[in-house]
Amino acid sequence: MAFALTTTTPQTGVLAPAFSALKSAMRAVAIKRSYRATRRQLMALTEEGLADLGVSRGQIDRIALEAAIGSAHH
């Protein structure tokens, strides 16, 4: 599920801090969802499937986090 992070927010004024906080919270939720989805998909693979990708079970958390953070920048 894609999650758009591009929004138009006021850059100045009394509501700017609230919009900034909301945007940060939305980004955090998007990162968490992406991390969980990637981790779930990798954990579902067999040892052979992981080996085909050159991944060990011990690397899954790191890979999922890197993928989630990278996807939030796009």
Buried (B, 14 or more C-beta within 10 A) or exposed (E): EEEEBEEEEEEEEEEEEEBEEEBEEBBEEBBEBBBEBBBEEBEEBEEEEBEEEEBEEEBBBEBBBEBBEEBBEE
